Amino acid sequence: MQKFIIYFGSLLVTFSLSYATITWLIMPVLTRYPNLLKVIDHFDHTALTLILLLTLIVWLFGIQYHLKRFSVIYLYLAFSVYALLLFMVLFTKTTDFQAISLNPFDFIKADTRTIQEAVLNIIYFIPLGGLYCINTDFKQFVIISLITLLGIETIQFIFYLGTFAISDIILNFLGCLSGYYCCQRMKNTGENLI
């Protein structure tokens, strides 16, 4: 009974945090882009679906971490959903727009929109850093991460999907680094999690 109460309590906390993240951070940013707004408007319950997906993924992660064993099926499903959502955010935000921004600190501004975008640029790439940590050392991780991020920015530029921004690479790499660090800490506990 105590386990049920703990799991149910953690579900409520996870739902609350997911609700806050989607409602106050992610949806306001996504709806600023006309192409993403069209996609969002096609579905009646986009925000609720995102809240439930995030709740389920984070809650199941927490349970598996607590049990000290991760299901390979969970990892495949979670990363498949993550890859799909990341693709949508990165490559459907805008069309017919191409620019280069070489200012590495253009995210340091005092307006809410820029700060929200900067925070999301970090958050979006935390899972990727965790994925890259699974079977690499730090040097390999850095090389793979930077090549991936350069590739993403280059694709956005070449196909008129946005701006090639050095600041995005820095923020995305900070997200990857955070994911790598979290995964490395779990690996260093010496427990067989996967």
LINDA-V623466 format. One record per residue. RES is the residue in one letter. PSI is psi in whole degrees, 0 to 359 (* if undefined). Layout:
RES&PSI, RES&PSI
This chain:
M&322, Q&320, K&318, F&315, I&317, I&314, Y&319, F&319, G&318, S&328, L&316, L&318, V&315, T&318, F&316, S&315, L&320, S&317, Y&313, A&316, T&312, I&315, T&318, W&347, L&302, I&309, M&318, P&325, V&313, L&323, T&356, R&344, Y&120, P&320, N&318, L&325, L&321, K&316, V&314, I&320, D&342, H&339, F&134, D&332, H&45, T&310, A&315, L&319, T&315, L&320, I&314, L&319, L&312, L&318, T&310, L&315, I&314, V&319, W&314, L&324, F&313, G&317, I&314, Q&323, Y&318, H&321, L&352, K&37, R&124, F&136, S&132, V&323, I&315, Y&314, L&316, Y&314, L&315, A&315, F&333, S&314, V&316, Y&313, A&318, L&312, L&321, L&317, F&314, M&316, V&320, L&323, F&3, T&6, K&317, T&157, T&157, D&38, F&130, Q&130, A&165, I&133, S&111, L&2, N&112, P&348, F&32, D&354, F&356, I&87, K&160, A&18, D&148, T&318, R&312, T&320, I&316, Q&315, E&319, A&316, V&315, L&326, N&332, I&309, I&318, Y&331, F&4, I&313, P&324, L&320, G&321, G&319, L&315, Y&340, C&335, I&319, N&31, T&160, D&178, F&320, K&314, Q&319, F&313, V&314, I&310, I&316, S&312, L&322, I&317, T&312, L&320, L&321, G&316, I&312, E&321, T&316, I&316, Q&320, F&310, I&320, F&20, Y&46, L&6, G&203, T&135, F&107, A&124, I&322, S&323, D&319, I&317, I&311, L&317, N&321, F&323, L&321, G&313, C&318, L&320, S&315, G&318, Y&315, Y&314, C&315, C&319, Q&320, R&320, M&320, K&324, N&348, T&348, G&6, E&147, N&91, L&333, I&*
